[in-house]
Amino acid sequence: MCQSSSRLLPSWIVGGFVVAACLNAGCGTVFSAASYTGTRYPPVVKPEQVQESATVPDDHEVIGHVQASCSNSSGDVEWTDVLLSDILCSEPRLGSTMRRKVAEVGGTMLVERSCDRDTDTETRTETKDGKEKVRKITTTHISCEGAAARPKPELVASRPEPELVASRTPPSASSTPEKASSASTETEGVESDADTPDTDESTVAWRIRLQIARSKSIPPQPAVSAEQVSVVETKPTGARVLANLVADCSKGCSKAAVQLGLREATAKLGGSALLGGGCASSGGGWICTGSALLVPPPVSKEPHDPDPG
């Protein structure tokens, strides 16, 4: 994918940077938002309808186990090669990802979810041009696990249809797990492998890898929200380039999702605008490029008082 797309990308990433992106990310690698081990059934509820409980209700049974994790670094971080999921890492996001996985495998409830948070602070002293620089980086790793549950088989038939079955529309080919069988029924599931890829667009942050080439002349900036980042086609007057960006997803991502990755990376770097955002497709994946800009605020003009005379 990388070689065939390079002719469509800006010249600053051709001749090494995209190649490095592929070597580091592994072209063709698929990162799973959540892993599941257990029995799969046809989906019976939408992800937003999956309930959550600290314990397994008496009228439910566990069909499998779900895990998800991410890491997030803060402080004097020199982002170079990172998954979008790590930039957006949070416990609520992991919980949402796990509930989507529960819905995908035919469950109706996420039970016994627990999360561990491990924080590590590292201090490094680096020497450059005869000057020492102390870098302090704090990395937080969040790991969550839980179980997928659904009503016991003997209760399915007696439960009112609208309450349990939100949609009986079969999943599309793109979202059907590899081992899911069209012959499966509510009472007969199929065993699944752990780490079956997730293809839901809201969880593709685990599939998007960002390559970031930061400017050496601009000090780290405080992060902003992605909503504060504008997308521009030309470089505004006075703007400085914080970093050149490449977002790569080899499978299961929409173009818009990969472009959003560039915007989220710009926000994480403290940029106020994203220049470009062009994309090239090949082999079912996308590579998008852009530059994170630091745009000076507009100069406000003093109001001119009218001539009293």
N, C-alpha and C positions, 0 to 999 in steps of 0.2 A: 504494500500500500504506500509506503513512504517514497519509494523511488518513482512510481508512476505518477504521484501527486506533486512531486517537487517542482515540476515545470509550471505549475499553476500558482505557486506560492511566491511571496515577496523574496527579492534577491538576498536579503539579509539572513534568511534561514536556509538557503540552498548552499550546499558545499560543506556540510558538517553538522549544523544544528539539528535539522530534522533527522539526520542519520543517528545523531546522539540520542534524540528522543526515542527512536525505535529501539536502539540498543538498550537504553535504560528501562523503557516501559515494556519492551517485548512486543513487537508488532504481532497481532493475533491473540494476545493475552486478553482474557476476559476476567474482570474482577467482579465477584459476587457481592451484592449488598448484604445478603443474609444467607447463611447456610442452613439447610434443613436435613434432618435424618429421621425417617419414619415412613409412614404409609400415606400415600396421596389419594385424594378423592376429587371428583369434579367440584369446582368452586360452587358454593351455594349462597354466599353473601359477598357484597362489595367490600373492598378494604376498609372504607370508612364506617362500615357496619360491624366490624369485628370488635367485640367487647373485650374487656380486660378484667381479670380477677386475681386476687392474691392467692387463692386456693382453687382447687378443682371442685366445681359444684357436684353434688351427688348425682345429678341427672346427666352429667357429661363424662366423656372418656378421653384420655390422652391418646393422640394418634402419632405424635412425634415431637422432636425437640428443635428449637430454633436458636441460632446464635448470630450475633452481629457485633462488630467492634470498629473502632476508629481511633485515631490519634490526632492531637492538635498541639502545635508548638507556638509559644509566644515569647516575647522578649526580643533580643537582638538576633533574629532569625534571618538567615540568608536563603530564602526560598529558591530552589533550583529545580528540583524534580519531586513532584508531590501529587497525590491523588486529590481530586476535587472533594471527595468525601472527608478527607482530613482537614481541609480548609473549613468545611462546614460542620465539623465534628461536634455533636452534642448528644446528650442522653435522650432528649425528646425526639430527635431525628432517628436515633437507633430504635426507639420504641415504635415509631411510625413505620419504619422499615420492616420490623418484625411482624407487625400486624398485617402488613401487605403480604408478607410471605405466608402467614397463617391463612389468609383468604385464598391465596394462590393454590395451596395444597388441600383445600376443602375444609378447613377448620372454620369455626365460628367464634372462637374465643382464644385469647392469649392468656395463659395462666402461669402463675409462679415466676413472673419476670423478676430478675434481680440483676443489678449492675455493679460492677467493681470499677473503681476509679483509682488509678495509680499515677502519681505525679512525681516527676523527677526533674531536679534543677541541676544544670551543668554549667560550670564556669570555665571558659577557655581563655587563655592568654595567647594572642597571636602577635608576631612581629612582622611588620611590613615597612619597608623604607626606613629601617632603623628605629621605628616607633612601635611601642607596645600598645596593644588594644585588648581590653578585657571584654569578652562577650558572655552574656548570661542568658541562657536559654532554658525555658521551662516547658517540658513536654508532658501532656496529660493523655494517658491511654484509657479509653473507656471500653469495657467489654460487658456485654449483656447476654443473658441466656434466659430461656423460658420454654414453655411447652405449648404446643398447639392442641386444642381440644374441640370436640364437637359433641352434640347430643348423642346419647347412647342409641344404638340401632333400633331398639324396641320402642323408643320414644319418638323416632322420626315420623312414623306413619300417623301417630296420634296428634302431632303438633300441627296447628293451623298452617296451611300452605303459605300465606303471605308473610307470616312471621319468620319462617326459616328460610324460604327460598326467595331471595331478592331478585335473582335473575338466573334463568336456566340456559341462557345463551352460551353455547360452547365457547371456550377460549379460542382466540385466533391461533393460527399456526405459529406466529412469532412469539406468543406468550405461553404456548403449551410446553410443559416440562418434557424433557427428552423421553422419560420413561412412562409418562402418562398414557393411558390406553383409553381409546374411545369406548371400549367394552366395560370400563370401570363403572360401578354403580355406587349408590350411597352406602351400601353395606359391604362392598368388596373393593378394597383399595389395592394399590400396587406399591411395592417398595421403591424408594428413591435413593439416589446417591446423595451424599453430602456435597455441598457447594454447587448444586445445579444452578446455572446462571439465571439471574433475575433479568427480565427484559422490560419491566415496568418503567416508563419514562421518568417517574418521580424518584426512582432509586438508582438512576444511571450515574450518579455522582461517584459511585464506586468503580465505574468503568472509564472515567475521564481522567487522563493523566496530563498534568501541566508541566511544561518545560519553561523555565523562567530565566532570562538573561538580564540581570539587574545592572543598572548604571552604577559605576564606581564613584561618580562625582556627586551623587545625591544621597544624603544620609537617610536611614530608615524613617518612614512616615507612619503616623498612627493610622490604624485601619478605619475605614468608613463602611457604611452600609451599601449594599449593591444598588439600592434605590437612588443613592446620591451620585452614581456614576452615569454620565451621559455617553452616548455613542456618537462619534463624529467621523466624518469622511475626510476632512482636511485638518491639519494641525493648527490649532488656534494660535494667534499671536502671543508670544511669550511663553508658550507651553514648553515643558521639558519632558524628555522621555525617562520615566522611572525604570521601565523594563520592557523588553521585547518578549512576547508570549507565544507559545504554541500549545494548543489544546488538542489532544489526540484521543479518539475512541475507535477501536477496531471493529466493534460489533455491538448492535443493540442500542445505539444512541441516535436520536434525531439531530439534525443540523442545529436546531434551536437550542437543544440541551448543551451541545458543545460550545456554541457561541455564548451561552449563559455562563459556562465555565470561565471564559475569558473575562467576563464582566465581574464575576465573583473574585477572581484572582486580582483584578485591578483594584477592587475594593479592599482586599486583604493587604495589598501593598500600600494603601493610602492614596491611590490615584483618584482623580476627579473626573477623568474621561478615558474612554477606550477608543483608540484610533484604529480604524480598519474593521477587523472581525470577518474578513473573507475566509471562505472555506473551499476545500477540494474534497471530492468523494472518490473512493475506490474500494472495491472489495467489500461493500456493505458497511464501511466505516467512514469517518470524517476526520479531517485535520483542518483546524481553524487557526488563524494567526491574527495578531494585533499588537498594539503597543499601549502600555499603561502610561497615561500622561498626568503630569502635575500642572494644572492650569491655574495661573494666578487669578485671584478674584478681580472682578471688574472694578476699575477706578471710578468711584462715585464723584460726580461733579457737585461743587457747592452751589446751592440755589442762588440765582442772581436776583438781588433785590431790585425792584423797579425804581426808577429815578423818581424821588419824591417830588421833584419839580415838574 
